[in-house]
Amino acid sequence: MWATASVRERLLLPAWAVFAGANAALMYVVPGAETIPFHFAWVSTALAYGLRPWSLRYMWVTCAAVTIATGVPLVRDANAGVIGWQETTEIPLMALLFLVMVWHVRRRMAATAEACRLAEVERQGREAQRRFVRFASHELRTPITVARGFTELLREAHSEHRAEADIDVVLDELDKLEAIAARLLALAQSDEVALNCEEIDLAALLERTVHRWRGASPRRSWIVDCSQVSLQADPQRLEVASDSVVENAVRHTGDTGRVILRGTARGQVVVLEVEDDGDGIAVSELPRVFEGFHSAGPHAGTGLGLAIVKAVAGAHGGTVCAANGRNGGAVISLILPVGRALPQRAALAARSRSWVPPIAVAPRR
């Protein structure tokens, strides 16, 4: 039982045995003043068990031994008239208190062990999912690239209008697959690859985002509300996050809808908001919109976009939130620190020096 314990823990049991034994012996030496050594013996026993719980068998043997060792002198002195018999009620009371403490400690140990087990199961599940996502994204990209190359060759070889239309459908579907593979890779890399932070002009980043998406959605009203806001962040990842939020807004608004991109500085954080006037988010779905592979509603996507947004925010030491606008639609917010990523990210950055940027798939024009 003590083979793997530290030196201090190995000394705990003999130290307790000496202390408790000395107090039990002292009870024989000071008739009428047994109360103090009696309680010292029991308190030291409870303390020793609390610091290093014993097996049930050893606990019962110890409890019986301490009860006998401290109870005999009390009964002897009560029988001799040195103390009243009511003093002997301390014997079962202290034993009972010790057993209650043992029950509490063992119950807490069981709860802690179960929490550790569940945490380990969750960690293994996340690791397995991350490995699957990473491998799947790499495996998907190669056949997609090959299929795209041959499809483009077919389009060049067949100039008939019907053939071109059919090939364009195939290319569109390949675009969707490529976007999914890129997002899977971005999600897998979000916690594994070091940040490449630099000073970012948030207004310029939002303008670039709108420029990319305006070509694909020309009928929508695009508004950028941001001025003189800068922060330290990874520009490529932040663009991936902004694209993912904007795509979510485009998916849930009509062709003539409105999308607003805001950037504001609030103390030590910068808030990037994307607001739309679409159908909003069901209240029951608000707590789950940033979960990976979760997608709901008539305009549901792959369930990866907002999960990537959350991962990017977390990599920068920030957070995300979703809400419904006062006049309808949804508001997705990234809250990022103004300075560099939190210190705990430094260890991760040191372990991973090779930067493979996630691919930000621009909207097909």
WOKA-V485881 format. One record per helix or strand of 2 or more residues. SS is the DSSP state (~ for helix, > for strand). FROM is the first residue (numbers start at 1). LEN is the number of residues. If there is no record, write none. Layout:
ss from len
SS FROM LEN
SS FROM LEN
This chain:
ss from len
~ 7 23
~ 34 18
~ 56 24
~ 85 73
~ 161 29
> 197 5
~ 202 13
> 221 6
> 230 5
~ 235 17
> 258 9
> 269 8
~ 283 6
~ 305 11
> 319 6
> 330 8
~ 344 8
